[in-house]
Amino acid sequence: MGNSCSSGQAHKDKDNMSQRSEESGSYHVRTSIPSEKQQALLNHVSQQQHCGVLLEPSTAGQPTLQPLQPTATSPTVSAMNGKKPPLSKVLRGVAPTSISDSMSLSSPPGIHSPKGFEHSHLPPIVCSLSEDLQNLIMGRISEAKITTRTQKIVIYVCAADSQDCCVEKGSLHNVIYPELRAHCRSKGYELHIVDLHWKTPLEKQQDHEFPELCIGELTRQMEIAYIIPVLFLNNSLGTSLLPITIESADFKMALDSAESQVAQTLLSKWYQLDSAAQPPCYRLQPIASHIPGFKETSQEERERALEEWRGEIDRMLAIFVNILPQELRDTYLTTVVEQEVHNTVFMSQELAKRCIWLNRVYTPSEKTPENLSPREAELKRRLNNLQRDLANQLLERHIMRISVKYVCGGLSEEIPEHKLYVEHVVDYLKKNLLESIDAIMEEHHNKTVLKPTYGIDSSLFEELTQQTTFCQRAAQCSINREKMLSDIEKYIVSDNTSPLVIVGPVGCGKSTLLSRIAQCSLTWQPEAFLIVRFVGISAQSSSIQQLLHSITNQCSILTHGHQSYETHNMETYAKVLPALLNAICLQRPLIVLIDGIDQVKCYNSCTIDWLPNKLPDNVKLILSVAEDCSIFEDIKGKIDAKYFIKMSPLDETEATGILLSSVMQYNHSVNSHIKDCVLTSVQQCTLPLYVKVLAWQTSWYTEKEHEIVPKGNIIDQLSQMLEKLEKILGITQVQHALALMTCTKDGITDSEMIDLLAYDDCFHNNGTYVVWAPACLTWSRLNKHLAPFLQWTLTGGVLGVQWRDNTFLQAVKTRYKEYTTWANTMLYDYYMLQSKKTGRVALPIPSTQSDQISAFAISERFGMDI
């Protein structure tokens, strides 16, 4: 396989998306239905989930709990002395569990919580909900099954030769897409096109960065959207790629079979043993390691370097074609379109059912030369196999073969026959895409659980889904803090009536600790209701008012069976919430966890007057807050100091272990010099967020001689990371794109962002068929390079991308603050429909009232002063 060098895991179900190699972290290689050896190689591949990764693996040690201020005894221990047992024990006789005695913290303890929850003390409405919705409402974190599909549909364009099909693709973007997008919008859906095939400089490199980007973007969209593959495949597979890895035995066989010393020297030059891989394999070296001009900024130097690189590729491909048997050629030799088809049609019956294949046939047809070279014959064989397999996999009505007269220079809409052909293509694609879109909408409506149920608004279910998803992922990656968890367990099962506050510096791992507490809580208190909020990961958790609104609604449903219909202001919540807590505690224990209370946005109020200093019996409230912030000072004025727990810092050994694990998680292998360089940095800073940033940076560096300069603190390391990103993608492009993201209040959708970038001249290239094509590529590359720091956010049915970490957000705001006015103006002009001539049609935010977006609506979405 072109990107894998080991074999032997169980065969994946065909309906599941195949997983990427742990070594390359990128994409798959396939030409047709897999042979036995190919399937073994495919089975080895495992997908890296960059987006949303929290780096603290569970292999670290257990730091010691340190109180914020010296006290005679631990508050959670002393609270149990001489006190009556909690209500849950009286009702159920449930004894507290001991995590240290019963289970390892390397796996989420919450998975051991009992099932078959009895419906006693539940309102009839809650009992009537489906099991999945009951788990969401009652906070059964481990048992909740999350539906990740949203009202987003993505047309993913697969193309063998972007120049050959540019006319058809241009019609898809400029003629078909605006009409289909308006149709989706009228139904409350987002329609987005992912099309990276525009013969950009990245695609011309003929290395593996471009196919990695394509498959990575496909994987990103498959997490949350319905995919419709549209394949443009005619009489060519496109540009051939060298295999990125070759198994040791296969490479040695190839070397021994090479006919000349020159061939052996060439292969040995570009493929070197990677002993860090499991099992060891031979890996293609970076282009710049042997062609220094590839790194030059001069266009002339780079063109010369690319020409030299293409020559090397041609010679090595000729060698592989001549010496590898057919089975290994199917395994290692590939093109981008073969990988895209493999990751869509051949790995999912659902995507095969939706895939549309456009096959243009020129007349008179080009005759196949009698004496094909070995490389030409190999490409012809693989093309025939791919087309045969597609014909067997796709619906017959989704295969469109159209004949058109060949004219030197390709298609031209100025030629009447070609114009009729394009019109036919438009009609066909529009009809079949519309059918697929309508079928997706019907399927989503029938299957989704996130809709109004028994008077409970769907927005609450959306909020609980986002909170639960975040919690589940974070809990799997937490550091082992067994001592701290043990003390918190004693607090939860005690009859203590004070809130508990967990405090620590920014980036110390408070969110991952709270997520572990959430899962452990239902082992400690199996009958308890659990309410969990991670501040800032959704619109309904971004401000104090919204936070209390969703918590009050959840409490009201659990208590009375309906939402709270009180006035939406702080004074009301300060009265209603305590009353609900007093009522709910008579039914079952209640545990409320709020992470990052200091990260609320001060749109209206940041007061903590609502926070009780004394809780009802059987109710526990745990907050986490960062040090040195105003809210922390306010909380200290309300809560006794003995109920503060300070996050224990990681020692150097723990931080080193996390860093090494994270570096290997993000990289197939790491240069020993870079590894030694980043390891020395943990002597200066052991914060998990700093380790996360440093580890992620190592995945950006492919040149051997490049060095990472650890800064020893989070802010400076983030600044260096953004500076490197500007060098990779272009300083103006990064400044403008990140400024737009930062100015949005609740995130921005993919389709909106492409529109906005398409309006910006710095994302234009007159060398591509549509001038704004670089905008598509830049947005995908930004998401790839910033994956662990971005997240999907669902707001009123609109799925946007926003910053995951508040520290990263503040660093971006500070660095690009001079572009804030420009970004706000762009956003305002876009949504007020002052469109510019870019070939894409501006559409406002979905609105059932009017197509015109009011200044108030724009202000609400983006937090701008209009």
Buried (B, 14 or more C-beta within 10 A) or exposed (E): BBBBBBBEEEEBEEEEBBBBBBBBBBBBBBBBBBBEBBBBBBBBBBBBBBBBBBBBBBEBBBBEBBBBEEBEEBBBEBBBEEEEBBBBBEBBEBEBBEBBEEBEBEEBBBBBBEEEBEEEBBBEBBEBBEBBBBBBBBBBBBBBEBBEBBBBBBBBBBBBBBEBBBBBBBBBBBBBBBBBBEBBBEBEBBBBBBBBBBBBBBBBBBBBBBBBBBBBBBBBBBBBBBBBBBBBBBBBBBBBBBBBBBBBEBBEBBBEBBEEEEBBEBBEEBBEEBEBBEBBBBBBBBBBBEBEBBBBEEEEBBBBBBEBBBEBBEBBBBBBBBBBEEEBBBBBBBBBBBBBBBBBBBBBEBBBBBBBBBBBEBEEEEEEEEEEEEBEBBBBBBBEBBBEBBEEBBEEEBBBEEEBEBEEEEBEBEBEEBEEBBEEBBEBBBEBBBBBBEBBBEEBEEEBBBEEBBEBEBBBBBBBBBBBBBBBBBBBBBBBBBBBBBBBBBBBBBBBBBBBBBBBBBBBBBBBBBBBBBBBBBBBBBBBBBBBBBBBBBBBBBBBBBBBBBBBBBBBBBBBBBBBEBEEEBEBBBEBBBBBBBBBBEBBBBBBBBBBBBBBBEBEBBEBEBBBEEBBBBBBBBBBBBBEBEBBEBBBEBBEEBBBBBBBBBBEEBBBBBBBBBBBBBBBBBBEEBBEBBBEBBEEBBBBBBBBBBBBBBBBBBBEEBEBEBBBBBBBBBBBBBEBBBEEBBEBBBBBBBBBBBBBBBBBBBBBBBBBBBBBEBBBBEEBBBBBBBBBBBBBBBBBBBBBBBBBBBBBBBBBBBBBBBBBBBBBBEBBEEBBEBBBEBBBBBBBEEBEEBBBBBBBBBEEEEEEBBEEBBBBBBBBEE
